[in-house]
Amino acid sequence: MDKRNLIDMANRIGDFFESMPDHEEALTGVAEHIRRSWEPRMRRALLSTLDEAPDKYGIALSDFTREAIVRYREKLTPAQASAA
C-alpha cells in the first residue's frame, strides 16, 4: 500500500471539505467520506501513518485532515476480522 498516495488522497478530501463554513461539519465530512469510500486495508494504512514520523513519506497530512482523522479515528478504524 503506497502510503504517500493515501496521504495525498486524504489531503485532497480534506481540501474539499475544509472550504465548508461549518468547521465541525467539515471534519465530519472528511471522516465519513473516508469511512464510506475507502476499503478497510486503506483505512488501516492511513491510520498507521498517525503513529509514525509525520514526514516519513515525504508528504504529511494537512493540519485540517489530521484533525479530522484524529477526532474520528475510532469510527475510521475497521472492525477486526474474526478468524473462521
mmCIF file of the N, C-alpha and C atoms, coordinates in Angstrom:
data_MODEL
# 
_entry.id   MODEL 
# 
loop_
_atom_site.group_PDB 
_atom_site.id 
_atom_site.type_symbol 
_atom_site.label_atom_id 
_atom_site.label_alt_id 
_atom_site.label_comp_id 
_atom_site.label_asym_id 
_atom_site.label_entity_id 
_atom_site.label_seq_id 
_atom_site.pdbx_PDB_ins_code 
_atom_site.Cartn_x 
_atom_site.Cartn_y 
_atom_site.Cartn_z 
_atom_site.occupancy 
_atom_site.B_iso_or_equiv 
_atom_site.pdbx_formal_charge 
_atom_site.auth_seq_id 
_atom_site.auth_comp_id 
_atom_site.auth_asym_id 
_atom_site.auth_atom_id 
_atom_site.pdbx_PDB_model_num 
ATOM 1   N N  . MET A 1 1  ? 0.859   -1.178  0.000  1.00 0.00 ? 1  MET A N  1 
ATOM 2   C CA . MET A 1 1  ? 0.000   0.000   0.000  1.00 0.00 ? 1  MET A CA 1 
ATOM 3   C C  . MET A 1 1  ? 0.898   1.232   0.000  1.00 0.00 ? 1  MET A C  1 
ATOM 4   N N  . ASP A 1 2  ? 0.723   2.095   -0.962 1.00 0.00 ? 2  ASP A N  1 
ATOM 5   C CA . ASP A 1 2  ? 1.523   3.305   -1.092 1.00 0.00 ? 2  ASP A CA 1 
ATOM 6   C C  . ASP A 1 2  ? 0.971   4.380   -0.156 1.00 0.00 ? 2  ASP A C  1 
ATOM 7   N N  . LYS A 1 3  ? 1.637   4.544   0.965  1.00 0.00 ? 3  LYS A N  1 
ATOM 8   C CA . LYS A 1 3  ? 1.145   5.493   1.969  1.00 0.00 ? 3  LYS A CA 1 
ATOM 9   C C  . LYS A 1 3  ? 1.218   6.933   1.475  1.00 0.00 ? 3  LYS A C  1 
ATOM 10  N N  . ARG A 1 4  ? 2.194   7.248   0.635  1.00 0.00 ? 4  ARG A N  1 
ATOM 11  C CA . ARG A 1 4  ? 2.249   8.605   0.082  1.00 0.00 ? 4  ARG A CA 1 
ATOM 12  C C  . ARG A 1 4  ? 0.983   8.915   -0.703 1.00 0.00 ? 4  ARG A C  1 
ATOM 13  N N  . ASN A 1 5  ? 0.533   7.956   -1.490 1.00 0.00 ? 5  ASN A N  1 
ATOM 14  C CA . ASN A 1 5  ? -0.684  8.149   -2.271 1.00 0.00 ? 5  ASN A CA 1 
ATOM 15  C C  . ASN A 1 5  ? -1.897  8.279   -1.346 1.00 0.00 ? 5  ASN A C  1 
ATOM 16  N N  . LEU A 1 6  ? -1.966  7.469   -0.298 1.00 0.00 ? 6  LEU A N  1 
ATOM 17  C CA . LEU A 1 6  ? -3.090  7.565   0.647  1.00 0.00 ? 6  LEU A CA 1 
ATOM 18  C C  . LEU A 1 6  ? -3.121  8.921   1.336  1.00 0.00 ? 6  LEU A C  1 
ATOM 19  N N  . ILE A 1 7  ? -1.952  9.404   1.735  1.00 0.00 ? 7  ILE A N  1 
ATOM 20  C CA . ILE A 1 7  ? -1.876  10.712  2.388  1.00 0.00 ? 7  ILE A CA 1 
ATOM 21  C C  . ILE A 1 7  ? -2.324  11.803  1.415  1.00 0.00 ? 7  ILE A C  1 
ATOM 22  N N  . ASP A 1 8  ? -1.857  11.704  0.177  1.00 0.00 ? 8  ASP A N  1 
ATOM 23  C CA . ASP A 1 8  ? -2.252  12.686  -0.835 1.00 0.00 ? 8  ASP A CA 1 
ATOM 24  C C  . ASP A 1 8  ? -3.765  12.654  -1.058 1.00 0.00 ? 8  ASP A C  1 
ATOM 25  N N  . MET A 1 9  ? -4.335  11.463  -1.181 1.00 0.00 ? 9  MET A N  1 
ATOM 26  C CA . MET A 1 9  ? -5.786  11.358  -1.387 1.00 0.00 ? 9  MET A CA 1 
ATOM 27  C C  . MET A 1 9  ? -6.545  11.921  -0.189 1.00 0.00 ? 9  MET A C  1 
ATOM 28  N N  . ALA A 1 10 ? -6.090  11.599  1.029  1.00 0.00 ? 10 ALA A N  1 
ATOM 29  C CA . ALA A 1 10 ? -6.757  12.117  2.231  1.00 0.00 ? 10 ALA A CA 1 
ATOM 30  C C  . ALA A 1 10 ? -6.680  13.642  2.262  1.00 0.00 ? 10 ALA A C  1 
ATOM 31  N N  . ASN A 1 11 ? -5.531  14.195  1.906  1.00 0.00 ? 11 ASN A N  1 
ATOM 32  C CA . ASN A 1 11 ? -5.391  15.654  1.878  1.00 0.00 ? 11 ASN A CA 1 
ATOM 33  C C  . ASN A 1 11 ? -6.313  16.297  0.844  1.00 0.00 ? 11 ASN A C  1 
ATOM 34  N N  . ARG A 1 12 ? -6.491  15.658  -0.300 1.00 0.00 ? 12 ARG A N  1 
ATOM 35  C CA . ARG A 1 12 ? -7.403  16.202  -1.311 1.00 0.00 ? 12 ARG A CA 1 
ATOM 36  C C  . ARG A 1 12 ? -8.840  16.188  -0.799 1.00 0.00 ? 12 ARG A C  1 
ATOM 37  N N  . ILE A 1 13 ? -9.213  15.135  -0.104 1.00 0.00 ? 13 ILE A N  1 
ATOM 38  C CA . ILE A 1 13 ? -10.545 15.082  0.516  1.00 0.00 ? 13 ILE A CA 1 
ATOM 39  C C  . ILE A 1 13 ? -10.666 16.203  1.543  1.00 0.00 ? 13 ILE A C  1 
ATOM 40  N N  . GLY A 1 14 ? -9.629  16.357  2.364  1.00 0.00 ? 14 GLY A N  1 
ATOM 41  C CA . GLY A 1 14 ? -9.620  17.427  3.360  1.00 0.00 ? 14 GLY A CA 1 
ATOM 42  C C  . GLY A 1 14 ? -9.721  18.798  2.727  1.00 0.00 ? 14 GLY A C  1 
ATOM 43  N N  . ASP A 1 15 ? -9.011  19.012  1.626  1.00 0.00 ? 15 ASP A N  1 
ATOM 44  C CA . ASP A 1 15 ? -9.077  20.304  0.934  1.00 0.00 ? 15 ASP A CA 1 
ATOM 45  C C  . ASP A 1 15 ? -10.501 20.628  0.502  1.00 0.00 ? 15 ASP A C  1 
ATOM 46  N N  . PHE A 1 16 ? -11.204 19.623  0.004  1.00 0.00 ? 16 PHE A N  1 
ATOM 47  C CA . PHE A 1 16 ? -12.581 19.843  -0.434 1.00 0.00 ? 16 PHE A CA 1 
ATOM 48  C C  . PHE A 1 16 ? -13.466 20.255  0.741  1.00 0.00 ? 16 PHE A C  1 
ATOM 49  N N  . PHE A 1 17 ? -13.413 19.498  1.827  1.00 0.00 ? 17 PHE A N  1 
ATOM 50  C CA . PHE A 1 17 ? -14.308 19.759  2.951  1.00 0.00 ? 17 PHE A CA 1 
ATOM 51  C C  . PHE A 1 17 ? -13.901 20.988  3.768  1.00 0.00 ? 17 PHE A C  1 
ATOM 52  N N  . GLU A 1 18 ? -12.617 21.323  3.756  1.00 0.00 ? 18 GLU A N  1 
ATOM 53  C CA . GLU A 1 18 ? -12.150 22.463  4.560  1.00 0.00 ? 18 GLU A CA 1 
ATOM 54  C C  . GLU A 1 18 ? -12.789 23.775  4.114  1.00 0.00 ? 18 GLU A C  1 
ATOM 55  N N  . SER A 1 19 ? -13.254 23.839  2.879  1.00 0.00 ? 19 SER A N  1 
ATOM 56  C CA . SER A 1 19 ? -13.866 25.085  2.395  1.00 0.00 ? 19 SER A CA 1 
ATOM 57  C C  . SER A 1 19 ? -15.283 25.292  2.946  1.00 0.00 ? 19 SER A C  1 
ATOM 58  N N  . MET A 1 20 ? -15.832 24.290  3.622  1.00 0.00 ? 20 MET A N  1 
ATOM 59  C CA . MET A 1 20 ? -17.181 24.429  4.187  1.00 0.00 ? 20 MET A CA 1 
ATOM 60  C C  . MET A 1 20 ? -17.158 25.450  5.331  1.00 0.00 ? 20 MET A C  1 
ATOM 61  N N  . PRO A 1 21 ? -18.204 26.231  5.483  1.00 0.00 ? 21 PRO A N  1 
ATOM 62  C CA . PRO A 1 21 ? -18.217 27.247  6.534  1.00 0.00 ? 21 PRO A CA 1 
ATOM 63  C C  . PRO A 1 21 ? -18.300 26.671  7.949  1.00 0.00 ? 21 PRO A C  1 
ATOM 64  N N  . ASP A 1 22 ? -18.911 25.522  8.111  1.00 0.00 ? 22 ASP A N  1 
ATOM 65  C CA . ASP A 1 22 ? -19.049 24.911  9.437  1.00 0.00 ? 22 ASP A CA 1 
ATOM 66  C C  . ASP A 1 22 ? -17.896 23.932  9.659  1.00 0.00 ? 22 ASP A C  1 
ATOM 67  N N  . HIS A 1 23 ? -16.969 24.307  10.544 1.00 0.00 ? 23 HIS A N  1 
ATOM 68  C CA . HIS A 1 23 ? -15.756 23.520  10.780 1.00 0.00 ? 23 HIS A CA 1 
ATOM 69  C C  . HIS A 1 23 ? -16.082 22.095  11.235 1.00 0.00 ? 23 HIS A C  1 
ATOM 70  N N  . GLU A 1 24 ? -16.996 21.958  12.170 1.00 0.00 ? 24 GLU A N  1 
ATOM 71  C CA . GLU A 1 24 ? -17.338 20.633  12.690 1.00 0.00 ? 24 GLU A CA 1 
ATOM 72  C C  . GLU A 1 24 ? -17.955 19.755  11.610 1.00 0.00 ? 24 GLU A C  1 
ATOM 73  N N  . GLU A 1 25 ? -18.825 20.337  10.822 1.00 0.00 ? 25 GLU A N  1 
ATOM 74  C CA . GLU A 1 25 ? -19.448 19.595  9.724  1.00 0.00 ? 25 GLU A CA 1 
ATOM 75  C C  . GLU A 1 25 ? -18.396 19.168  8.700  1.00 0.00 ? 25 GLU A C  1 
ATOM 76  N N  . ALA A 1 26 ? -17.424 20.029  8.480  1.00 0.00 ? 26 ALA A N  1 
ATOM 77  C CA . ALA A 1 26 ? -16.357 19.723  7.533  1.00 0.00 ? 26 ALA A CA 1 
ATOM 78  C C  . ALA A 1 26 ? -15.501 18.559  8.040  1.00 0.00 ? 26 ALA A C  1 
ATOM 79  N N  . LEU A 1 27 ? -15.159 18.564  9.317  1.00 0.00 ? 27 LEU A N  1 
ATOM 80  C CA . LEU A 1 27 ? -14.382 17.464  9.890  1.00 0.00 ? 27 LEU A CA 1 
ATOM 81  C C  . LEU A 1 27 ? -15.136 16.147  9.767  1.00 0.00 ? 27 LEU A C  1 
ATOM 82  N N  . THR A 1 28 ? -16.416 16.198  10.079 1.00 0.00 ? 28 THR A N  1 
ATOM 83  C CA . THR A 1 28 ? -17.255 15.004  9.963  1.00 0.00 ? 28 THR A CA 1 
ATOM 84  C C  . THR A 1 28 ? -17.301 14.536  8.515  1.00 0.00 ? 28 THR A C  1 
ATOM 85  N N  . GLY A 1 29 ? -17.383 15.460  7.590  1.00 0.00 ? 29 GLY A N  1 
ATOM 86  C CA . GLY A 1 29 ? -17.432 15.120  6.172  1.00 0.00 ? 29 GLY A CA 1 
ATOM 87  C C  . GLY A 1 29 ? -16.191 14.365  5.712  1.00 0.00 ? 29 GLY A C  1 
ATOM 88  N N  . VAL A 1 30 ? -15.032 14.804  6.150  1.00 0.00 ? 30 VAL A N  1 
ATOM 89  C CA . VAL A 1 30 ? -13.782 14.110  5.797  1.00 0.00 ? 30 VAL A CA 1 
ATOM 90  C C  . VAL A 1 30 ? -13.831 12.674  6.297  1.00 0.00 ? 30 VAL A C  1 
ATOM 91  N N  . ALA A 1 31 ? -14.141 12.524  7.576  1.00 0.00 ? 31 ALA A N  1 
ATOM 92  C CA . ALA A 1 31 ? -14.140 11.193  8.182  1.00 0.00 ? 31 ALA A CA 1 
ATOM 93  C C  . ALA A 1 31 ? -15.186 10.284  7.544  1.00 0.00 ? 31 ALA A C  1 
ATOM 94  N N  . GLU A 1 32 ? -16.361 10.803  7.305  1.00 0.00 ? 32 GLU A N  1 
ATOM 95  C CA . GLU A 1 32 ? -17.420 9.978   6.722  1.00 0.00 ? 32 GLU A CA 1 
ATOM 96  C C  . GLU A 1 32 ? -17.079 9.576   5.288  1.00 0.00 ? 32 GLU A C  1 
ATOM 97  N N  . HIS A 1 33 ? -16.499 10.486  4.547  1.00 0.00 ? 33 HIS A N  1 
ATOM 98  C CA . HIS A 1 33 ? -16.118 10.149  3.170  1.00 0.00 ? 33 HIS A CA 1 
ATOM 99  C C  . HIS A 1 33 ? -15.087 9.022   3.167  1.00 0.00 ? 33 HIS A C  1 
ATOM 100 N N  . ILE A 1 34 ? -14.074 9.139   4.009  1.00 0.00 ? 34 ILE A N  1 
ATOM 101 C CA . ILE A 1 34 ? -13.045 8.099   4.071  1.00 0.00 ? 34 ILE A CA 1 
ATOM 102 C C  . ILE A 1 34 ? -13.643 6.792   4.578  1.00 0.00 ? 34 ILE A C  1 
ATOM 103 N N  . ARG A 1 35 ? -14.482 6.849   5.593  1.00 0.00 ? 35 ARG A N  1 
ATOM 104 C CA . ARG A 1 35 ? -15.078 5.631   6.145  1.00 0.00 ? 35 ARG A CA 1 
ATOM 105 C C  . ARG A 1 35 ? -15.920 4.901   5.105  1.00 0.00 ? 35 ARG A C  1 
ATOM 106 N N  . ARG A 1 36 ? -16.711 5.639   4.358  1.00 0.00 ? 36 ARG A N  1 
ATOM 107 C CA . ARG A 1 36 ? -17.614 5.018   3.377  1.00 0.00 ? 36 ARG A CA 1 
ATOM 108 C C  . ARG A 1 36 ? -16.904 4.594   2.095  1.00 0.00 ? 36 ARG A C  1 
ATOM 109 N N  . SER A 1 37 ? -15.886 5.345   1.695  1.00 0.00 ? 37 SER A N  1 
ATOM 110 C CA . SER A 1 37 ? -15.294 5.147   0.373  1.00 0.00 ? 37 SER A CA 1 
ATOM 111 C C  . SER A 1 37 ? -14.017 4.310   0.346  1.00 0.00 ? 37 SER A C  1 
ATOM 112 N N  . TRP A 1 38 ? -13.348 4.214   1.454  1.00 0.00 ? 38 TRP A N  1 
ATOM 113 C CA . TRP A 1 38 ? -12.075 3.503   1.471  1.00 0.00 ? 38 TRP A CA 1 
ATOM 114 C C  . TRP A 1 38 ? -12.252 2.121   2.069  1.00 0.00 ? 38 TRP A C  1 
ATOM 115 N N  . GLU A 1 39 ? -11.600 1.152   1.461  1.00 0.00 ? 39 GLU A N  1 
ATOM 116 C CA . GLU A 1 39 ? -11.661 -0.205  1.997  1.00 0.00 ? 39 GLU A CA 1 
ATOM 117 C C  . GLU A 1 39 ? -10.875 -0.262  3.310  1.00 0.00 ? 39 GLU A C  1 
ATOM 118 N N  . PRO A 1 40 ? -11.175 -1.251  4.165  1.00 0.00 ? 40 PRO A N  1 
ATOM 119 C CA . PRO A 1 40 ? -10.520 -1.333  5.473  1.00 0.00 ? 40 PRO A CA 1 
ATOM 120 C C  . PRO A 1 40 ? -8.993  -1.314  5.413  1.00 0.00 ? 40 PRO A C  1 
ATOM 121 N N  . ARG A 1 41 ? -8.412  -1.982  4.445  1.00 0.00 ? 41 ARG A N  1 
ATOM 122 C CA . ARG A 1 41 ? -6.955  -2.028  4.336  1.00 0.00 ? 41 ARG A CA 1 
ATOM 123 C C  . ARG A 1 41 ? -6.383  -0.626  4.124  1.00 0.00 ? 41 ARG A C  1 
ATOM 124 N N  . MET A 1 42 ? -7.062  0.180   3.327  1.00 0.00 ? 42 MET A N  1 
ATOM 125 C CA . MET A 1 42 ? -6.617  1.547   3.077  1.00 0.00 ? 42 MET A CA 1 
ATOM 126 C C  . MET A 1 42 ? -6.731  2.385   4.351  1.00 0.00 ? 42 MET A C  1 
ATOM 127 N N  . ARG A 1 43 ? -7.838  2.222   5.071  1.00 0.00 ? 43 ARG A N  1 
ATOM 128 C CA . ARG A 1 43 ? -8.011  2.989   6.314  1.00 0.00 ? 43 ARG A CA 1 
ATOM 129 C C  . ARG A 1 43 ? -6.974  2.587   7.351  1.00 0.00 ? 43 ARG A C  1 
ATOM 130 N N  . ARG A 1 44 ? -6.684  1.289   7.472  1.00 0.00 ? 44 ARG A N  1 
ATOM 131 C CA . ARG A 1 44 ? -5.651  0.850   8.422  1.00 0.00 ? 44 ARG A CA 1 
ATOM 132 C C  . ARG A 1 44 ? -4.298  1.476   8.087  1.00 0.00 ? 44 ARG A C  1 
ATOM 133 N N  . ALA A 1 45 ? -3.945  1.485   6.808  1.00 0.00 ? 45 ALA A N  1 
ATOM 134 C CA . ALA A 1 45 ? -2.668  2.056   6.387  1.00 0.00 ? 45 ALA A CA 1 
ATOM 135 C C  . ALA A 1 45 ? -2.615  3.558   6.673  1.00 0.00 ? 45 ALA A C  1 
ATOM 136 N N  . LEU A 1 46 ? -3.707  4.267   6.408  1.00 0.00 ? 46 LEU A N  1 
ATOM 137 C CA . LEU A 1 46 ? -3.736  5.699   6.695  1.00 0.00 ? 46 LEU A CA 1 
ATOM 138 C C  . LEU A 1 46 ? -3.601  5.953   8.194  1.00 0.00 ? 46 LEU A C  1 
ATOM 139 N N  . LEU A 1 47 ? -4.340  5.202   8.987  1.00 0.00 ? 47 LEU A N  1 
ATOM 140 C CA . LEU A 1 47 ? -4.284  5.399   10.431 1.00 0.00 ? 47 LEU A CA 1 
ATOM 141 C C  . LEU A 1 47 ? -2.901  5.085   10.996 1.00 0.00 ? 47 LEU A C  1 
ATOM 142 N N  . SER A 1 48 ? -2.212  4.136   10.406 1.00 0.00 ? 48 SER A N  1 
ATOM 143 C CA . SER A 1 48 ? -0.875  3.806   10.907 1.00 0.00 ? 48 SER A CA 1 
ATOM 144 C C  . SER A 1 48 ? 0.096   4.961   10.693 1.00 0.00 ? 48 SER A C  1 
ATOM 145 N N  . THR A 1 49 ? -0.165  5.823   9.705  1.00 0.00 ? 49 THR A N  1 
ATOM 146 C CA . THR A 1 49 ? 0.720   6.971   9.482  1.00 0.00 ? 49 THR A CA 1 
ATOM 147 C C  . THR A 1 49 ? 0.651   7.963   10.636 1.00 0.00 ? 49 THR A C  1 
ATOM 148 N N  . LEU A 1 50 ? -0.453  7.971   11.374 1.00 0.00 ? 50 LEU A N  1 
ATOM 149 C CA . LEU A 1 50 ? -0.575  8.883   12.514 1.00 0.00 ? 50 LEU A CA 1 
ATOM 150 C C  . LEU A 1 50 ? 0.406   8.521   13.621 1.00 0.00 ? 50 LEU A C  1 
ATOM 151 N N  . ASP A 1 51 ? 0.809   7.261   13.661 1.00 0.00 ? 51 ASP A N  1 
ATOM 152 C CA . ASP A 1 51 ? 1.701   6.787   14.715 1.00 0.00 ? 51 ASP A CA 1 
ATOM 153 C C  . ASP A 1 51 ? 3.166   6.809   14.294 1.00 0.00 ? 51 ASP A C  1 
ATOM 154 N N  . GLU A 1 52 ? 3.423   7.231   13.070 1.00 0.00 ? 52 GLU A N  1 
ATOM 155 C CA . GLU A 1 52 ? 4.782   7.277   12.545 1.00 0.00 ? 52 GLU A CA 1 
ATOM 156 C C  . GLU A 1 52 ? 5.258   8.723   12.446 1.00 0.00 ? 52 GLU A C  1 
ATOM 157 N N  . ALA A 1 53 ? 6.502   8.887   12.057 1.00 0.00 ? 53 ALA A N  1 
ATOM 158 C CA . ALA A 1 53 ? 7.067   10.231  11.874 1.00 0.00 ? 53 ALA A CA 1 
ATOM 159 C C  . ALA A 1 53 ? 6.250   10.980  10.822 1.00 0.00 ? 53 ALA A C  1 
ATOM 160 N N  . PRO A 1 54 ? 5.863   12.216  11.093 1.00 0.00 ? 54 PRO A N  1 
ATOM 161 C CA . PRO A 1 54 ? 4.970   12.952  10.196 1.00 0.00 ? 54 PRO A CA 1 
ATOM 162 C C  . PRO A 1 54 ? 5.486   13.107  8.766  1.00 0.00 ? 54 PRO A C  1 
ATOM 163 N N  . ASP A 1 55 ? 6.802   13.225  8.594  1.00 0.00 ? 55 ASP A N  1 
ATOM 164 C CA . ASP A 1 55 ? 7.323   13.450  7.246  1.00 0.00 ? 55 ASP A CA 1 
ATOM 165 C C  . ASP A 1 55 ? 8.039   12.221  6.674  1.00 0.00 ? 55 ASP A C  1 
ATOM 166 N N  . LYS A 1 56 ? 7.778   11.086  7.246  1.00 0.00 ? 56 LYS A N  1 
ATOM 167 C CA . LYS A 1 56 ? 8.454   9.852   6.833  1.00 0.00 ? 56 LYS A CA 1 
ATOM 168 C C  . LYS A 1 56 ? 8.264   9.559   5.348  1.00 0.00 ? 56 LYS A C  1 
ATOM 169 N N  . TYR A 1 57 ? 7.134   9.910   4.788  1.00 0.00 ? 57 TYR A N  1 
ATOM 170 C CA . TYR A 1 57 ? 6.816   9.572   3.402  1.00 0.00 ? 57 TYR A CA 1 
ATOM 171 C C  . TYR A 1 57 ? 7.037   10.732  2.440  1.00 0.00 ? 57 TYR A C  1 
ATOM 172 N N  . GLY A 1 58 ? 7.639   11.808  2.924  1.00 0.00 ? 58 GLY A N  1 
ATOM 173 C CA . GLY A 1 58 ? 7.891   12.957  2.060  1.00 0.00 ? 58 GLY A CA 1 
ATOM 174 C C  . GLY A 1 58 ? 6.667   13.820  1.836  1.00 0.00 ? 58 GLY A C  1 
ATOM 175 N N  . ILE A 1 59 ? 5.574   13.450  2.448  1.00 0.00 ? 59 ILE A N  1 
ATOM 176 C CA . ILE A 1 59 ? 4.325   14.215  2.376  1.00 0.00 ? 59 ILE A CA 1 
ATOM 177 C C  . ILE A 1 59 ? 3.611   13.987  3.701  1.00 0.00 ? 59 ILE A C  1 
ATOM 178 N N  . ALA A 1 60 ? 3.025   15.017  4.238  1.00 0.00 ? 60 ALA A N  1 
ATOM 179 C CA . ALA A 1 60 ? 2.356   14.900  5.532  1.00 0.00 ? 60 ALA A CA 1 
ATOM 180 C C  . ALA A 1 60 ? 0.879   15.249  5.386  1.00 0.00 ? 60 ALA A C  1 
ATOM 181 N N  . LEU A 1 61 ? 0.099   14.739  6.313  1.00 0.00 ? 61 LEU A N  1 
ATOM 182 C CA . LEU A 1 61 ? -1.310  15.121  6.366  1.00 0.00 ? 61 LEU A CA 1 
ATOM 183 C C  . LEU A 1 61 ? -1.407  16.604  6.692  1.00 0.00 ? 61 LEU A C  1 
ATOM 184 N N  . SER A 1 62 ? -2.322  17.287  6.043  1.00 0.00 ? 62 SER A N  1 
ATOM 185 C CA . SER A 1 62 ? -2.545  18.694  6.380  1.00 0.00 ? 62 SER A CA 1 
ATOM 186 C C  . SER A 1 62 ? -3.100  18.760  7.801  1.00 0.00 ? 62 SER A C  1 
ATOM 187 N N  . ASP A 1 63 ? -2.960  19.909  8.434  1.00 0.00 ? 63 ASP A N  1 
ATOM 188 C CA . ASP A 1 63 ? -3.455  20.057  9.806  1.00 0.00 ? 63 ASP A CA 1 
ATOM 189 C C  . ASP A 1 63 ? -4.952  19.744  9.891  1.00 0.00 ? 63 ASP A C  1 
ATOM 190 N N  . PHE A 1 64 ? -5.706  20.232  8.915  1.00 0.00 ? 64 PHE A N  1 
ATOM 191 C CA . PHE A 1 64 ? -7.152  20.016  8.925  1.00 0.00 ? 64 PHE A CA 1 
ATOM 192 C C  . PHE A 1 64 ? -7.488  18.534  8.762  1.00 0.00 ? 64 PHE A C  1 
ATOM 193 N N  . THR A 1 65 ? -6.847  17.885  7.797  1.00 0.00 ? 65 THR A N  1 
ATOM 194 C CA . THR A 1 65 ? -7.109  16.466  7.560  1.00 0.00 ? 65 THR A CA 1 
ATOM 195 C C  . THR A 1 65 ? -6.696  15.636  8.767  1.00 0.00 ? 65 THR A C  1 
ATOM 196 N N  . ARG A 1 66 ? -5.553  15.960  9.338  1.00 0.00 ? 66 ARG A N  1 
ATOM 197 C CA . ARG A 1 66 ? -5.090  15.253  10.541 1.00 0.00 ? 66 ARG A CA 1 
ATOM 198 C C  . ARG A 1 66 ? -6.100  15.426  11.677 1.00 0.00 ? 66 ARG A C  1 
ATOM 199 N N  . GLU A 1 67 ? -6.611  16.638  11.857 1.00 0.00 ? 67 GLU A N  1 
ATOM 200 C CA . GLU A 1 67 ? -7.600  16.891  12.914 1.00 0.00 ? 67 GLU A CA 1 
ATOM 201 C C  . GLU A 1 67 ? -8.828  15.993  12.725 1.00 0.00 ? 67 GLU A C  1 
ATOM 202 N N  . ALA A 1 68 ? -9.305  15.892  11.491 1.00 0.00 ? 68 ALA A N  1 
ATOM 203 C CA . ALA A 1 68 ? -10.483 15.058  11.218 1.00 0.00 ? 68 ALA A CA 1 
ATOM 204 C C  . ALA A 1 68 ? -10.198 13.586  11.511 1.00 0.00 ? 68 ALA A C  1 
ATOM 205 N N  . ILE A 1 69 ? -9.043  13.110  11.088 1.00 0.00 ? 69 ILE A N  1 
ATOM 206 C CA . ILE A 1 69 ? -8.716  11.697  11.269 1.00 0.00 ? 69 ILE A CA 1 
ATOM 207 C C  . ILE A 1 69 ? -8.491  11.371  12.739 1.00 0.00 ? 69 ILE A C  1 
ATOM 208 N N  . VAL A 1 70 ? -7.811  12.251  13.453 1.00 0.00 ? 70 VAL A N  1 
ATOM 209 C CA . VAL A 1 70 ? -7.581  12.023  14.882 1.00 0.00 ? 70 VAL A CA 1 
ATOM 210 C C  . VAL A 1 70 ? -8.909  12.042  15.640 1.00 0.00 ? 70 VAL A C  1 
ATOM 211 N N  . ARG A 1 71 ? -9.742  13.013  15.340 1.00 0.00 ? 71 ARG A N  1 
ATOM 212 C CA . ARG A 1 71 ? -11.014 13.140  16.046 1.00 0.00 ? 71 ARG A CA 1 
ATOM 213 C C  . ARG A 1 71 ? -11.918 11.931  15.810 1.00 0.00 ? 71 ARG A C  1 
ATOM 214 N N  . TYR A 1 72 ? -11.904 11.414  14.604 1.00 0.00 ? 72 TYR A N  1 
ATOM 215 C CA . TYR A 1 72 ? -12.810 10.313  14.248 1.00 0.00 ? 72 TYR A CA 1 
ATOM 216 C C  . TYR A 1 72 ? -12.080 8.986   14.038 1.00 0.00 ? 72 TYR A C  1 
ATOM 217 N N  . ARG A 1 73 ? -10.916 8.865   14.650 1.00 0.00 ? 73 ARG A N  1 
ATOM 218 C CA . ARG A 1 73 ? -10.102 7.652   14.474 1.00 0.00 ? 73 ARG A CA 1 
ATOM 219 C C  . ARG A 1 73 ? -10.885 6.383   14.811 1.00 0.00 ? 73 ARG A C  1 
ATOM 220 N N  . GLU A 1 74 ? -11.615 6.421   15.890 1.00 0.00 ? 74 GLU A N  1 
ATOM 221 C CA . GLU A 1 74 ? -12.365 5.224   16.297 1.00 0.00 ? 74 GLU A CA 1 
ATOM 222 C C  . GLU A 1 74 ? -13.363 4.803   15.215 1.00 0.00 ? 74 GLU A C  1 
ATOM 223 N N  . LYS A 1 75 ? -14.056 5.757   14.631 1.00 0.00 ? 75 LYS A N  1 
ATOM 224 C CA . LYS A 1 75 ? -15.029 5.438   13.574 1.00 0.00 ? 75 LYS A CA 1 
ATOM 225 C C  . LYS A 1 75 ? -14.343 4.974   12.297 1.00 0.00 ? 75 LYS A C  1 
ATOM 226 N N  . LEU A 1 76 ? -13.129 5.444   12.073 1.00 0.00 ? 76 LEU A N  1 
ATOM 227 C CA . LEU A 1 76 ? -12.388 5.075   10.866 1.00 0.00 ? 76 LEU A CA 1 
ATOM 228 C C  . LEU A 1 76 ? -11.691 3.722   10.995 1.00 0.00 ? 76 LEU A C  1 
ATOM 229 N N  . THR A 1 77 ? -11.495 3.275   12.222 1.00 0.00 ? 77 THR A N  1 
ATOM 230 C CA . THR A 1 77 ? -10.790 2.014   12.444 1.00 0.00 ? 77 THR A CA 1 
ATOM 231 C C  . THR A 1 77 ? -11.699 0.850   12.054 1.00 0.00 ? 77 THR A C  1 
ATOM 232 N N  . PRO A 1 78 ? -11.248 0.041   11.092 1.00 0.00 ? 78 PRO A N  1 
ATOM 233 C CA . PRO A 1 78 ? -12.057 -1.103  10.665 1.00 0.00 ? 78 PRO A CA 1 
ATOM 234 C C  . PRO A 1 78 ? -12.209 -2.123  11.783 1.00 0.00 ? 78 PRO A C  1 
ATOM 235 N N  . ALA A 1 79 ? -13.341 -2.795  11.788 1.00 0.00 ? 79 ALA A N  1 
ATOM 236 C CA . ALA A 1 79 ? -13.563 -3.867  12.756 1.00 0.00 ? 79 ALA A CA 1 
ATOM 237 C C  . ALA A 1 79 ? -12.578 -4.988  12.462 1.00 0.00 ? 79 ALA A C  1 
ATOM 238 N N  . GLN A 1 80 ? -12.148 -5.641  13.504 1.00 0.00 ? 80 GLN A N  1 
ATOM 239 C CA . GLN A 1 80 ? -11.251 -6.778  13.347 1.00 0.00 ? 80 GLN A CA 1 
ATOM 240 C C  . GLN A 1 80 ? -11.975 -7.926  12.687 1.00 0.00 ? 80 GLN A C  1 
ATOM 241 N N  . ALA A 1 81 ? -11.359 -8.512  11.697 1.00 0.00 ? 81 ALA A N  1 
ATOM 242 C CA . ALA A 1 81 ? -11.952 -9.682  11.044 1.00 0.00 ? 81 ALA A CA 1 
ATOM 243 C C  . ALA A 1 81 ? -11.857 -10.874 11.996 1.00 0.00 ? 81 ALA A C  1 
ATOM 244 N N  . SER A 1 82 ? -12.929 -11.590 12.134 1.00 0.00 ? 82 SER A N  1 
ATOM 245 C CA . SER A 1 82 ? -12.910 -12.755 13.023 1.00 0.00 ? 82 SER A CA 1 
ATOM 246 C C  . SER A 1 82 ? -12.310 -13.944 12.295 1.00 0.00 ? 82 SER A C  1 
ATOM 247 N N  . ALA A 1 83 ? -11.564 -14.741 13.029 1.00 0.00 ? 83 ALA A N  1 
ATOM 248 C CA . ALA A 1 83 ? -10.969 -15.956 12.455 1.00 0.00 ? 83 ALA A CA 1 
ATOM 249 C C  . ALA A 1 83 ? -12.039 -16.997 12.252 1.00 0.00 ? 83 ALA A C  1 
ATOM 250 N N  . ALA A 1 84 ? -12.068 -17.581 11.080 1.00 0.00 ? 84 ALA A N  1 
ATOM 251 C CA . ALA A 1 84 ? -13.107 -18.578 10.773 1.00 0.00 ? 84 ALA A CA 1 
ATOM 252 C C  . ALA A 1 84 ? -12.685 -19.956 11.200 1.00 0.00 ? 84 ALA A C  1 
# 
